[in-house]
Amino acid sequence: MTEKLYLDAKKRIEDLLYYTPEKRYKNLLKENPLVFQQIHQKHIASFLGITPQSLSRIRKRISTN
């Protein structure tokens, strides 16, 4: 259990350091699609390390593609 927590924390730190906000959003969408139905947008934005406004722009950009 401790190892799983460590690996999850390590992955989160690496995501924040190495990936763009759009890539982090896409990864979260792929790994946990239900999160977007259960959690407010401002909390998702905070988890991704961006503002709610930036998250809104990313979602709009992805939906038009």
Secondary structure, DSSP 8 states (H G I E B T S, - for coil): -HHHHHHHHHHHHHHHHHS-HHHHHHHHHHH-TTHHHHS-HHHHHHHHTS-HHHHHHHHHHHHH-
